[in-house]
Amino acid sequence: MTEMQQKLIEILQLGGPVVAILIAASIATLALVIYKLWQYKAAGVGRHIELSMAIDAWDRQDHMAARSHLNKSRSYLVPVIAMALSGDDRTLSDRVDAEAEARFARLEQGLNVLDSVSQLAPLLGLFGTVLGMIEAFQTLQGAGNAVDPSLLAGGIWVALMTTAAGLAVAMPTSLILTWFEARVNRERIFANRALRTIFAPGHAGDTAQTNKASTTALAHGA
């Protein structure tokens, strides 16, 4: 542990305050990612087997089976679906949609922080590189005629370390953010389909039967 601390101190001394800020941002980002993973697991994001069965049963006009499956579900969408099943009033649709969006907003909390880190970390690393290059050239200028190429090389690799640190923070953060956004998008699609099915149950089957009857009538007419 002492050796790791020493290496960390050396990195901070070489990279300066920019690397320190990037390390702090990476720690905060990791903590946020762990929290979001726990939140998604606790909310049952992506686990809608019983809820899907409830929607299918409602679509078949089997209301008792629908409510039975709904009571077994542990999804965060259960209160929303229960509200939608509470009545046939079509004006309830807007209220239910608003409740669903409120739950999606809770799932999306913190994602703007990940987005900011993924965008600002490379810029911060580049800023550190520019500062390091300025310092390296100032050192060369101070050396006068006794210019040592190793001074420039050393200053450049130290300066570039901040860019590498910024990219190392930004790339995984961007990937994780994309994954979280994809999960929320799938949840929104699932909820929209479920609510539309509840407020218009059995319409798909009725449409299919109507089309079949129309085709049969045309065939007989021909």
Z-matrix of the N, CA and C atoms (Angstrom, degrees):
N
C 1 1.469
C 2 1.528 1 110.14
N 3 1.353 2 115.95 1 -37.15
C 4 1.455 3 120.27 2 179.48
C 5 1.525 4 111.18 3 -64.68
N 6 1.334 5 115.89 4 -39.09
C 7 1.461 6 119.84 5 178.81
C 8 1.519 7 111.27 6 -64.25
N 9 1.330 8 116.94 7 -40.35
C 10 1.463 9 120.40 8 177.65
C 11 1.528 10 110.84 9 -64.46
N 12 1.312 11 116.25 10 -39.24
C 13 1.457 12 119.59 11 178.39
C 14 1.521 13 111.23 12 -64.44
N 15 1.331 14 115.89 13 -39.98
C 16 1.453 15 119.58 14 178.86
C 17 1.528 16 111.49 15 -64.09
N 18 1.347 17 116.01 16 -42.53
C 19 1.461 18 119.23 17 178.01
C 20 1.524 19 110.94 18 -63.55
N 21 1.321 20 115.81 19 -39.23
C 22 1.464 21 119.74 20 179.34
C 23 1.529 22 110.53 21 -64.25
N 24 1.331 23 116.10 22 -40.92
C 25 1.465 24 120.07 23 178.62
C 26 1.521 25 110.68 24 -64.58
N 27 1.338 26 116.58 25 -38.96
C 28 1.466 27 120.35 26 178.46
C 29 1.525 28 111.06 27 -64.23
N 30 1.325 29 115.85 28 -42.52
C 31 1.465 30 119.75 29 178.87
C 32 1.531 31 110.65 30 -62.87
N 33 1.328 32 116.01 31 -42.73
C 34 1.463 33 119.49 32 179.25
C 35 1.528 34 111.43 33 -64.16
N 36 1.339 35 115.68 34 -38.24
C 37 1.461 36 119.03 35 179.09
C 38 1.524 37 111.69 36 -67.41
N 39 1.341 38 116.25 37 -38.22
C 40 1.460 39 119.71 38 179.59
C 41 1.526 40 111.77 39 -73.71
N 42 1.338 41 116.14 40 -45.88
C 43 1.465 42 119.82 41 -175.37
C 44 1.501 43 114.41 42 -81.78
N 45 1.334 44 116.77 43 -22.31
C 46 1.445 45 119.71 44 178.60
C 47 1.527 46 112.98 45 78.77
N 48 1.323 47 116.75 46 -162.08
C 49 1.470 48 120.71 47 -176.20
C 50 1.518 49 114.15 48 -64.21
N 51 1.327 50 117.75 49 -27.15
C 52 1.466 51 119.73 50 -179.87
C 53 1.520 52 110.80 51 -64.22
N 54 1.329 53 116.96 52 -46.08
C 55 1.462 54 120.43 53 177.84
C 56 1.520 55 110.67 54 -64.67
N 57 1.328 56 117.05 55 -36.70
C 58 1.463 57 120.02 56 177.66
C 59 1.524 58 110.93 57 -61.78
N 60 1.331 59 115.87 58 -41.84
C 61 1.468 60 119.94 59 178.29
C 62 1.529 61 110.47 60 -64.79
N 63 1.330 62 117.05 61 -41.49
C 64 1.463 63 120.94 62 179.88
C 65 1.524 64 111.34 63 -65.49
N 66 1.328 65 117.19 64 -38.56
C 67 1.466 66 119.74 65 177.68
C 68 1.524 67 110.52 66 -65.47
N 69 1.325 68 116.41 67 -42.72
C 70 1.468 69 119.85 68 177.62
C 71 1.528 70 110.81 69 -63.05
N 72 1.339 71 116.71 70 -40.27
C 73 1.467 72 120.29 71 178.46
C 74 1.516 73 111.44 72 -65.00
N 75 1.336 74 116.98 73 -38.33
C 76 1.463 75 119.90 74 179.59
C 77 1.524 76 111.17 75 -66.89
N 78 1.341 77 117.27 76 -38.37
C 79 1.468 78 120.45 77 178.02
C 80 1.524 79 110.67 78 -65.66
N 81 1.340 80 116.41 79 -44.76
C 82 1.467 81 120.40 80 178.14
C 83 1.526 82 111.20 81 -63.30
N 84 1.325 83 116.59 82 -39.10
C 85 1.473 84 120.93 83 179.22
C 86 1.514 85 110.53 84 -65.21
N 87 1.336 86 117.05 85 -42.63
C 88 1.468 87 120.30 86 178.92
C 89 1.522 88 110.92 87 -62.17
N 90 1.333 89 116.64 88 -41.85
C 91 1.463 90 120.11 89 178.56
C 92 1.526 91 110.98 90 -63.22
N 93 1.336 92 117.14 91 -40.82
C 94 1.464 93 121.19 92 179.06
C 95 1.525 94 111.20 93 -65.72
N 96 1.322 95 116.78 94 -41.06
C 97 1.474 96 120.53 95 179.53
C 98 1.523 97 110.35 96 -63.52
N 99 1.325 98 117.44 97 -43.13
C 100 1.468 99 120.77 98 178.56
C 101 1.527 100 110.32 99 -62.07
N 102 1.330 101 116.22 100 -41.81
C 103 1.462 102 119.71 101 178.14
C 104 1.523 103 111.75 102 -63.02
N 105 1.339 104 117.02 103 -43.17
C 106 1.464 105 120.04 104 -179.24
C 107 1.530 106 110.83 105 -66.03
N 108 1.318 107 117.48 106 -37.99
C 109 1.465 108 119.87 107 177.03
C 110 1.522 109 110.43 108 -62.48
N 111 1.331 110 116.14 109 -42.60
C 112 1.471 111 119.29 110 177.54
C 113 1.529 112 110.38 111 -64.58
N 114 1.317 113 117.07 112 -42.31
C 115 1.463 114 120.93 113 -179.89
C 116 1.519 115 111.07 114 -61.10
N 117 1.323 116 117.80 115 -44.92
C 118 1.460 117 121.22 116 -178.53
C 119 1.528 118 110.52 117 -66.02
N 120 1.330 119 115.99 118 -38.59
C 121 1.462 120 118.60 119 178.83
C 122 1.521 121 111.24 120 -67.85
N 123 1.336 122 117.08 121 -43.72
C 124 1.463 123 120.81 122 179.73
C 125 1.520 124 111.98 123 -64.56
N 126 1.328 125 116.81 124 -34.00
C 127 1.471 126 120.81 125 -179.49
C 128 1.522 127 112.50 126 -79.62
N 129 1.322 128 117.14 127 -12.00
C 130 1.461 129 119.32 128 -178.16
C 131 1.509 130 113.27 129 75.11
N 132 1.325 131 116.70 130 33.14
C 133 1.462 132 120.32 131 179.39
C 134 1.525 133 109.43 132 -64.64
N 135 1.327 134 115.52 133 127.79
C 136 1.457 135 120.88 134 -179.71
C 137 1.514 136 114.46 135 85.78
N 138 1.327 137 117.61 136 -8.09
C 139 1.474 138 120.62 137 -179.98
C 140 1.527 139 108.67 138 -108.30
N 141 1.315 140 115.56 139 87.98
C 142 1.465 141 121.11 140 -174.65
C 143 1.532 142 111.61 141 -127.61
N 144 1.320 143 117.08 142 35.15
C 145 1.469 144 119.26 143 -177.75
C 146 1.528 145 110.27 144 -63.18
N 147 1.324 146 116.25 145 -53.96
C 148 1.471 147 120.05 146 -179.20
C 149 1.524 148 110.43 147 -64.12
N 150 1.317 149 116.49 148 -37.06
C 151 1.459 150 119.59 149 179.98
C 152 1.526 151 110.84 150 -66.88
N 153 1.319 152 117.43 151 -38.93
C 154 1.465 153 120.84 152 177.32
C 155 1.518 154 110.91 153 -65.02
N 156 1.330 155 115.61 154 -39.73
C 157 1.467 156 119.23 155 177.77
C 158 1.526 157 110.87 156 -65.68
N 159 1.331 158 116.63 157 -35.27
C 160 1.464 159 119.79 158 177.47
C 161 1.530 160 110.82 159 -65.69
N 162 1.324 161 116.44 160 -41.80
C 163 1.469 162 120.47 161 179.38
C 164 1.529 163 110.41 162 -64.88
N 165 1.339 164 116.71 163 -43.19
C 166 1.466 165 120.08 164 179.26
C 167 1.529 166 111.17 165 -63.03
N 168 1.347 167 115.88 166 -40.78
C 169 1.471 168 119.05 167 178.52
C 170 1.531 169 110.75 168 -64.92
N 171 1.315 170 117.03 169 -40.22
C 172 1.477 171 120.04 170 178.16
C 173 1.526 172 110.29 171 -64.60
N 174 1.318 173 116.81 172 -37.20
C 175 1.458 174 120.64 173 179.19
C 176 1.521 175 111.10 174 -65.38
N 177 1.345 176 116.58 175 -28.03
C 178 1.477 177 121.43 176 177.11
C 179 1.519 178 111.88 177 -87.83
N 180 1.334 179 116.73 178 6.97
C 181 1.467 180 122.76 179 -178.41
C 182 1.532 181 112.59 180 69.01
N 183 1.328 182 117.67 181 17.92
C 184 1.464 183 121.68 182 176.71
C 185 1.525 184 107.98 183 -95.08
N 186 1.327 185 115.52 184 84.22
C 187 1.455 186 120.40 185 -171.92
C 188 1.520 187 112.41 186 -71.40
N 189 1.320 188 117.59 187 -34.43
C 190 1.466 189 119.95 188 179.90
C 191 1.537 190 110.70 189 -64.86
N 192 1.319 191 116.66 190 -44.30
C 193 1.471 192 120.30 191 178.56
C 194 1.523 193 110.43 192 -65.40
N 195 1.323 194 116.23 193 -37.28
C 196 1.461 195 119.91 194 179.57
C 197 1.525 196 110.99 195 -61.76
N 198 1.320 197 116.67 196 -45.60
C 199 1.464 198 119.47 197 -179.52
C 200 1.528 199 111.13 198 -69.96
N 201 1.318 200 117.05 199 -32.49
C 202 1.464 201 120.46 200 177.65
C 203 1.528 202 110.79 201 -63.80
N 204 1.324 203 116.49 202 -47.65
C 205 1.467 204 119.86 203 178.06
C 206 1.523 205 111.18 204 -65.50
N 207 1.314 206 116.62 205 -35.36
C 208 1.463 207 120.25 206 -179.66
C 209 1.530 208 110.66 207 -64.06
N 210 1.331 209 116.94 208 -39.48
C 211 1.466 210 120.40 209 179.71
C 212 1.530 211 112.07 210 -67.47
N 213 1.328 212 117.20 211 -23.88
C 214 1.464 213 120.48 212 -179.96
C 215 1.526 214 112.65 213 -84.46
N 216 1.321 215 116.88 214 -17.51
C 217 1.455 216 120.67 215 -175.69
C 218 1.527 217 110.95 216 -76.06
N 219 1.332 218 115.64 217 145.35
C 220 1.473 219 122.24 218 176.74
C 221 1.539 220 110.38 219 -112.84
N 222 1.301 221 116.71 220 17.86
C 223 1.458 222 120.95 221 -178.14
C 224 1.520 223 110.87 222 -73.11
N 225 1.327 224 116.00 223 149.32
C 226 1.457 225 121.40 224 176.50
C 227 1.523 226 111.87 225 -67.22
N 228 1.342 227 117.36 226 -13.17
C 229 1.458 228 121.56 227 179.78
C 230 1.526 229 113.06 228 -87.54
N 231 1.320 230 117.39 229 -2.11
C 232 1.467 231 120.03 230 -177.81
C 233 1.531 232 111.78 231 -58.20
N 234 1.344 233 120.99 232 -46.90
C 235 1.481 234 118.96 233 178.60
C 236 1.519 235 113.15 234 -60.17
N 237 1.317 236 117.30 235 -34.39
C 238 1.461 237 121.19 236 179.10
C 239 1.522 238 110.57 237 -68.00
N 240 1.320 239 116.27 238 -47.01
C 241 1.467 240 120.32 239 179.82
C 242 1.519 241 110.27 240 -65.71
N 243 1.335 242 117.49 241 -39.74
C 244 1.463 243 120.39 242 178.39
C 245 1.521 244 111.04 243 -62.02
N 246 1.325 245 117.27 244 -38.99
C 247 1.462 246 120.56 245 176.89
C 248 1.524 247 110.59 246 -64.18
N 249 1.331 248 116.86 247 -39.46
C 250 1.464 249 120.15 248 179.84
C 251 1.525 250 110.93 249 -67.16
N 252 1.336 251 116.67 250 -33.19
C 253 1.464 252 120.00 251 -179.14
C 254 1.522 253 112.81 252 -81.25
N 255 1.344 254 116.99 253 -6.46
C 256 1.469 255 119.81 254 -173.54
C 257 1.513 256 113.73 255 -74.08
N 258 1.337 257 118.37 256 -14.30
C 259 1.452 258 119.26 257 179.95
C 260 1.502 259 112.16 258 -168.49
N 261 1.331 260 115.77 259 168.93
C 262 1.462 261 122.19 260 -179.13
C 263 1.522 262 112.50 261 -98.24
N 264 1.319 263 116.75 262 6.92
C 265 1.459 264 120.43 263 -178.08
C 266 1.523 265 109.77 264 -68.75
N 267 1.300 266 117.99 265 117.20
C 268 1.466 267 121.88 266 -177.68
C 269 1.530 268 111.73 267 -67.28
N 270 1.360 269 117.06 268 -23.23
C 271 1.465 270 118.69 269 178.03
C 272 1.528 271 111.14 270 -70.02
N 273 1.327 272 116.91 271 -12.45
C 274 1.460 273 120.79 272 177.52
C 275 1.526 274 111.35 273 -70.56
N 276 1.308 275 116.75 274 -18.61
C 277 1.468 276 121.10 275 -175.73
C 278 1.524 277 112.24 276 -58.02
N 279 1.340 278 116.80 277 -44.72
C 280 1.465 279 120.01 278 -179.02
C 281 1.523 280 111.25 279 -63.59
N 282 1.318 281 116.71 280 -40.53
C 283 1.471 282 120.74 281 179.59
C 284 1.527 283 110.37 282 -64.27
N 285 1.309 284 116.62 283 -43.29
C 286 1.466 285 120.68 284 -179.15
C 287 1.527 286 110.36 285 -66.52
N 288 1.318 287 116.66 286 -41.32
C 289 1.465 288 119.78 287 177.78
C 290 1.531 289 110.72 288 -60.28
N 291 1.327 290 116.31 289 -40.04
C 292 1.462 291 120.16 290 179.25
C 293 1.529 292 111.08 291 -65.39
N 294 1.335 293 116.77 292 -39.46
C 295 1.462 294 120.32 293 178.50
C 296 1.532 295 110.95 294 -65.38
N 297 1.329 296 115.89 295 -39.35
C 298 1.464 297 119.57 296 178.22
C 299 1.525 298 110.81 297 -64.70
N 300 1.325 299 116.92 298 -42.85
C 301 1.462 300 120.61 299 179.76
C 302 1.521 301 111.31 300 -64.43
N 303 1.338 302 116.92 301 -33.61
C 304 1.465 303 119.94 302 177.13
C 305 1.529 304 110.89 303 -62.84
N 306 1.322 305 116.65 304 -37.84
C 307 1.470 306 119.99 305 177.81
C 308 1.526 307 111.39 306 -72.17
N 309 1.317 308 117.27 307 -36.13
C 310 1.466 309 119.67 308 176.36
C 311 1.534 310 110.14 309 -66.01
N 312 1.327 311 115.73 310 -35.43
C 313 1.468 312 119.38 311 179.08
C 314 1.524 313 110.67 312 -63.25
N 315 1.344 314 117.11 313 -36.23
C 316 1.456 315 119.36 314 177.51
C 317 1.525 316 111.15 315 -67.88
N 318 1.336 317 116.03 316 -35.79
C 319 1.466 318 119.29 317 176.99
C 320 1.523 319 111.33 318 -67.72
N 321 1.330 320 116.67 319 -29.60
C 322 1.460 321 121.17 320 -177.31
C 323 1.526 322 113.32 321 -87.57
N 324 1.329 323 117.36 322 -7.10
C 325 1.460 324 119.88 323 179.56
C 326 1.534 325 110.23 324 -61.55
N 327 1.295 326 115.99 325 131.55
C 328 1.457 327 120.60 326 179.99
C 329 1.510 328 114.15 327 94.69
N 330 1.316 329 117.43 328 -19.36
C 331 1.463 330 119.45 329 -179.86
C 332 1.526 331 111.31 330 -67.81
N 333 1.327 332 116.52 331 -28.80
C 334 1.472 333 119.00 332 176.58
C 335 1.529 334 110.94 333 -66.23
N 336 1.342 335 116.68 334 -29.71
C 337 1.466 336 120.01 335 176.28
C 338 1.528 337 109.89 336 -67.62
N 339 1.333 338 116.60 337 -43.98
C 340 1.461 339 119.93 338 177.40
C 341 1.524 340 111.01 339 -61.96
N 342 1.321 341 116.23 340 -38.38
C 343 1.460 342 120.11 341 178.13
C 344 1.528 343 111.08 342 -63.88
N 345 1.330 344 116.08 343 -41.63
C 346 1.461 345 119.91 344 179.35
C 347 1.526 346 111.33 345 -64.84
N 348 1.333 347 116.70 346 -41.57
C 349 1.463 348 120.20 347 179.69
C 350 1.524 349 110.63 348 -64.57
N 351 1.341 350 116.83 349 -43.18
C 352 1.464 351 119.85 350 -178.26
C 353 1.526 352 112.16 351 -64.82
N 354 1.330 353 116.99 352 -28.16
C 355 1.468 354 120.24 353 -179.96
C 356 1.533 355 112.85 354 -89.07
N 357 1.330 356 116.69 355 -36.26
C 358 1.460 357 120.15 356 -174.15
C 359 1.523 358 113.37 357 -86.95
N 360 1.326 359 117.79 358 -27.14
C 361 1.471 360 119.91 359 -176.98
C 362 1.532 361 112.29 360 -59.74
N 363 1.355 362 119.93 361 -46.54
C 364 1.476 363 118.03 362 177.61
C 365 1.528 364 112.48 363 -63.65
N 366 1.328 365 117.05 364 -37.54
C 367 1.466 366 119.92 365 178.93
C 368 1.525 367 111.05 366 -66.16
N 369 1.333 368 115.12 367 -39.04
C 370 1.458 369 118.86 368 178.13
C 371 1.524 370 110.68 369 -66.09
N 372 1.339 371 116.02 370 -40.23
C 373 1.463 372 119.74 371 177.01
C 374 1.517 373 111.66 372 -63.56
N 375 1.327 374 116.80 373 -40.38
C 376 1.467 375 120.84 374 177.46
C 377 1.524 376 110.97 375 -65.70
N 378 1.313 377 116.36 376 -37.98
C 379 1.465 378 120.23 377 176.87
C 380 1.532 379 110.61 378 -61.21
N 381 1.330 380 116.10 379 -42.17
C 382 1.456 381 120.06 380 177.14
C 383 1.520 382 112.07 381 -63.77
N 384 1.341 383 115.44 382 -37.19
C 385 1.470 384 119.30 383 177.74
C 386 1.524 385 111.11 384 -64.32
N 387 1.314 386 117.36 385 -42.66
C 388 1.461 387 121.03 386 178.66
C 389 1.519 388 110.64 387 -61.74
N 390 1.334 389 116.49 388 -44.01
C 391 1.459 390 119.84 389 178.55
C 392 1.532 391 110.67 390 -62.90
N 393 1.336 392 116.46 391 -40.25
C 394 1.458 393 120.31 392 179.53
C 395 1.524 394 112.08 393 -65.67
N 396 1.344 395 115.85 394 -39.75
C 397 1.461 396 119.33 395 178.29
C 398 1.527 397 111.01 396 -65.24
N 399 1.323 398 117.04 397 -39.91
C 400 1.458 399 120.50 398 177.54
C 401 1.524 400 109.97 399 -60.45
N 402 1.328 401 115.81 400 -44.65
C 403 1.463 402 119.86 401 179.81
C 404 1.524 403 111.31 402 -64.08
N 405 1.363 404 116.86 403 -39.46
C 406 1.465 405 120.39 404 179.91
C 407 1.525 406 111.30 405 -63.93
N 408 1.317 407 117.33 406 -42.64
C 409 1.468 408 120.06 407 179.94
C 410 1.528 409 111.62 408 -71.66
N 411 1.323 410 116.92 409 -30.56
C 412 1.459 411 118.87 410 174.68
C 413 1.529 412 110.82 411 -65.80
N 414 1.342 413 116.02 412 -36.71
C 415 1.460 414 120.35 413 177.09
C 416 1.519 415 110.88 414 -64.67
N 417 1.344 416 116.19 415 -42.15
C 418 1.472 417 119.93 416 177.68
C 419 1.526 418 111.04 417 -63.46
N 420 1.310 419 116.11 418 -40.40
C 421 1.452 420 119.53 419 179.78
C 422 1.530 421 110.93 420 -64.11
N 423 1.316 422 115.22 421 -38.54
C 424 1.456 423 119.00 422 179.22
C 425 1.515 424 112.99 423 -69.52
N 426 1.360 425 115.96 424 -24.90
C 427 1.468 426 119.38 425 -179.47
C 428 1.520 427 111.59 426 -72.27
N 429 1.330 428 117.83 427 -20.70
C 430 1.459 429 121.41 428 178.36
C 431 1.518 430 111.93 429 67.51
N 432 1.333 431 117.12 430 -131.75
C 433 1.465 432 121.52 431 -178.07
C 434 1.527 433 112.30 432 -74.39
N 435 1.317 434 115.96 433 -23.40
C 436 1.472 435 119.35 434 -179.23
C 437 1.526 436 110.02 435 -84.43
N 438 1.316 437 116.50 436 61.01
C 439 1.470 438 121.67 437 -177.11
C 440 1.523 439 109.34 438 -79.82
N 441 1.310 440 115.20 439 126.39
C 442 1.459 441 121.79 440 177.48
C 443 1.525 442 108.12 441 -109.11
N 444 1.348 443 118.52 442 116.02
C 445 1.471 444 119.94 443 -179.85
C 446 1.526 445 113.66 444 -56.37
N 447 1.330 446 115.70 445 -26.93
C 448 1.462 447 118.51 446 -179.59
C 449 1.527 448 111.34 447 -65.92
N 450 1.344 449 116.39 448 -29.05
C 451 1.464 450 119.53 449 176.61
C 452 1.530 451 110.93 450 -62.82
N 453 1.338 452 115.41 451 -44.43
C 454 1.465 453 119.73 452 179.24
C 455 1.515 454 111.50 453 -66.94
N 456 1.336 455 115.79 454 -43.87
C 457 1.467 456 119.30 455 -179.84
C 458 1.522 457 111.04 456 -62.18
N 459 1.347 458 115.26 457 -43.47
C 460 1.460 459 118.34 458 179.44
C 461 1.512 460 112.08 459 -64.02
N 462 1.329 461 116.36 460 -41.19
C 463 1.454 462 119.05 461 178.88
C 464 1.510 463 113.14 462 -65.42
N 465 1.346 464 116.05 463 -35.60
C 466 1.465 465 119.90 464 -178.53
C 467 1.527 466 110.92 465 -68.89
N 468 1.338 467 117.76 466 -45.89
C 469 1.475 468 117.52 467 -176.76
C 470 1.525 469 111.61 468 -68.61
N 471 1.331 470 116.48 469 -32.14
C 472 1.462 471 119.25 470 174.78
C 473 1.527 472 110.42 471 -66.49
N 474 1.331 473 116.53 472 -40.16
C 475 1.463 474 120.26 473 179.25
C 476 1.524 475 111.58 474 -66.06
N 477 1.335 476 116.17 475 -41.50
C 478 1.464 477 119.74 476 -178.90
C 479 1.529 478 112.37 477 -69.07
N 480 1.315 479 117.01 478 -18.96
C 481 1.462 480 119.94 479 179.86
C 482 1.521 481 111.19 480 -61.73
N 483 1.322 482 117.33 481 -32.87
C 484 1.459 483 119.18 482 179.74
C 485 1.533 484 111.41 483 -69.17
N 486 1.333 485 116.63 484 -36.44
C 487 1.467 486 119.38 485 175.92
C 488 1.522 487 110.48 486 -63.96
N 489 1.337 488 115.94 487 -43.26
C 490 1.464 489 119.74 488 177.99
C 491 1.529 490 110.80 489 -61.57
N 492 1.342 491 116.36 490 -40.82
C 493 1.460 492 119.67 491 179.04
C 494 1.527 493 111.05 492 -64.43
N 495 1.342 494 116.67 493 -40.86
C 496 1.465 495 119.94 494 178.47
C 497 1.514 496 112.60 495 -62.71
N 498 1.339 497 116.37 496 -42.29
C 499 1.467 498 119.99 497 178.53
C 500 1.525 499 111.04 498 -68.28
N 501 1.332 500 116.51 499 -36.50
C 502 1.471 501 120.22 500 179.54
C 503 1.520 502 111.44 501 -64.19
N 504 1.317 503 117.55 502 -29.75
C 505 1.470 504 121.55 503 176.94
C 506 1.524 505 110.73 504 -82.05
N 507 1.336 506 116.84 505 -40.28
C 508 1.465 507 121.13 506 -172.06
C 509 1.521 508 112.99 507 -73.30
N 510 1.328 509 117.84 508 -41.78
C 511 1.475 510 119.99 509 -172.60
C 512 1.525 511 113.05 510 -64.09
N 513 1.339 512 120.37 511 -52.45
C 514 1.470 513 118.03 512 178.02
C 515 1.524 514 112.88 513 -65.17
N 516 1.339 515 116.42 514 -33.34
C 517 1.462 516 119.23 515 178.13
C 518 1.523 517 110.91 516 -63.10
N 519 1.329 518 116.83 517 -41.32
C 520 1.464 519 121.07 518 178.93
C 521 1.534 520 111.17 519 -64.62
N 522 1.329 521 116.75 520 -40.90
C 523 1.465 522 120.20 521 179.07
C 524 1.528 523 111.04 522 -64.81
N 525 1.319 524 116.26 523 -44.47
C 526 1.471 525 120.12 524 -179.81
C 527 1.521 526 110.38 525 -64.95
N 528 1.328 527 117.18 526 -40.60
C 529 1.461 528 120.88 527 178.04
C 530 1.524 529 111.12 528 -60.90
N 531 1.322 530 117.21 529 -43.13
C 532 1.466 531 120.99 530 178.37
C 533 1.521 532 110.75 531 -60.79
N 534 1.333 533 116.74 532 -40.83
C 535 1.467 534 120.89 533 179.52
C 536 1.525 535 110.87 534 -64.23
N 537 1.333 536 117.25 535 -45.33
C 538 1.465 537 120.84 536 178.83
C 539 1.523 538 110.84 537 -61.87
N 540 1.320 539 117.35 538 -44.28
C 541 1.462 540 120.56 539 -179.71
C 542 1.521 541 111.33 540 -63.86
N 543 1.324 542 117.33 541 -37.10
C 544 1.465 543 120.45 542 177.91
C 545 1.523 544 110.47 543 -65.67
N 546 1.334 545 117.21 544 -39.27
C 547 1.462 546 119.81 545 178.22
C 548 1.523 547 111.26 546 -63.11
N 549 1.323 548 116.73 547 -45.41
C 550 1.472 549 120.28 548 -179.74
C 551 1.525 550 110.41 549 -64.87
N 552 1.316 551 117.31 550 -37.77
C 553 1.462 552 120.49 551 178.96
C 554 1.524 553 111.17 552 -63.85
N 555 1.336 554 116.54 553 -41.65
C 556 1.471 555 119.46 554 176.98
C 557 1.527 556 111.21 555 -64.31
N 558 1.327 557 115.89 556 -37.95
C 559 1.467 558 119.55 557 178.10
C 560 1.526 559 110.60 558 -63.93
N 561 1.319 560 116.75 559 -41.21
C 562 1.459 561 120.52 560 -179.74
C 563 1.536 562 111.16 561 -65.63
N 564 1.322 563 116.81 562 -39.57
C 565 1.468 564 120.64 563 178.04
C 566 1.521 565 110.36 564 -65.04
N 567 1.342 566 116.30 565 -43.74
C 568 1.469 567 120.25 566 179.09
C 569 1.524 568 110.98 567 -60.98
N 570 1.333 569 117.10 568 -46.81
C 571 1.457 570 120.53 569 -178.36
C 572 1.528 571 111.42 570 -64.45
N 573 1.316 572 117.42 571 -40.48
C 574 1.464 573 120.62 572 179.73
C 575 1.528 574 110.98 573 -62.97
N 576 1.333 575 116.44 574 -44.38
C 577 1.470 576 119.76 575 178.06
C 578 1.526 577 110.87 576 -64.19
N 579 1.341 578 116.89 577 -41.64
C 580 1.462 579 120.49 578 -179.21
C 581 1.525 580 111.38 579 -62.99
N 582 1.312 581 117.00 580 -45.74
C 583 1.463 582 120.34 581 -177.89
C 584 1.521 583 111.91 582 -68.48
N 585 1.333 584 116.45 583 -38.18
C 586 1.468 585 118.53 584 177.95
C 587 1.527 586 110.38 585 -66.02
N 588 1.327 587 116.81 586 -34.75
C 589 1.468 588 120.49 587 178.19
C 590 1.521 589 110.61 588 -67.90
N 591 1.333 590 116.57 589 -39.41
C 592 1.463 591 120.00 590 -179.48
C 593 1.528 592 111.17 591 -65.49
N 594 1.327 593 117.00 592 -42.60
C 595 1.462 594 120.21 593 -177.31
C 596 1.524 595 113.19 594 -81.04
N 597 1.338 596 117.30 595 -10.59
C 598 1.467 597 120.64 596 175.98
C 599 1.521 598 108.85 597 -140.32
N 600 1.334 599 118.51 598 63.63
C 601 1.473 600 120.89 599 -175.59
C 602 1.515 601 112.10 600 -71.17
N 603 1.322 602 115.53 601 144.06
C 604 1.445 603 121.99 602 173.57
C 605 1.503 604 115.46 603 71.45
N 606 1.326 605 119.39 604 4.60
C 607 1.465 606 120.88 605 -177.13
C 608 1.514 607 111.73 606 -70.28
N 609 1.325 608 115.96 607 -31.66
C 610 1.464 609 117.94 608 179.26
C 611 1.519 610 110.58 609 -64.86
N 612 1.358 611 114.86 610 -42.09
C 613 1.454 612 117.95 611 179.47
C 614 1.514 613 111.76 612 -67.85
N 615 1.344 614 116.29 613 -39.76
C 616 1.460 615 119.59 614 179.28
C 617 1.526 616 110.77 615 -63.16
N 618 1.328 617 116.21 616 -39.63
C 619 1.458 618 119.98 617 -179.65
C 620 1.520 619 110.70 618 -65.30
N 621 1.346 620 115.60 619 -41.59
C 622 1.463 621 119.44 620 179.61
C 623 1.525 622 110.81 621 -62.84
N 624 1.368 623 116.05 622 -42.68
C 625 1.464 624 119.34 623 179.39
C 626 1.522 625 110.81 624 -64.82
N 627 1.342 626 116.58 625 -39.92
C 628 1.458 627 119.86 626 179.34
C 629 1.519 628 111.13 627 -63.34
N 630 1.336 629 116.30 628 -43.63
C 631 1.464 630 120.16 629 178.78
C 632 1.520 631 111.09 630 -63.40
N 633 1.346 632 115.49 631 -39.73
C 634 1.471 633 119.74 632 179.52
C 635 1.525 634 110.31 633 -64.54
N 636 1.335 635 117.26 634 -42.94
C 637 1.466 636 122.03 635 -179.90
C 638 1.536 637 109.99 636 -64.37
N 639 1.322 638 116.45 637 -40.27
C 640 1.454 639 120.29 638 179.87
C 641 1.519 640 110.62 639 -64.85
N 642 1.327 641 116.15 640 -40.79
C 643 1.470 642 120.17 641 179.37
C 644 1.518 643 110.89 642 -65.29
N 645 1.341 644 115.56 643 -40.40
C 646 1.456 645 118.95 644 178.75
C 647 1.527 646 112.09 645 -64.43
N 648 1.350 647 114.53 646 -42.18
C 649 1.463 648 118.52 647 179.36
C 650 1.509 649 111.73 648 -63.88
N 651 1.315 650 117.73 649 -39.73
C 652 1.462 651 120.65 650 178.90
C 653 1.512 652 110.91 651 -66.32
N 654 1.354 653 115.19 652 -36.69
C 655 1.460 654 118.54 653 179.89
C 656 1.518 655 110.46 654 -65.64
N 657 1.349 656 117.02 655 -42.96
C 658 1.461 657 119.74 656 178.74
C 659 1.528 658 111.18 657 -66.58
N 660 1.342 659 115.52 658 -36.35
C 661 1.457 660 118.65 659 179.34
C 662 1.523 661 111.08 660 -66.05
N 663 1.330 662 115.23 661 -35.26
C 664 1.461 663 117.97 662 179.46
C 665 1.509 664 110.08 663 -69.18
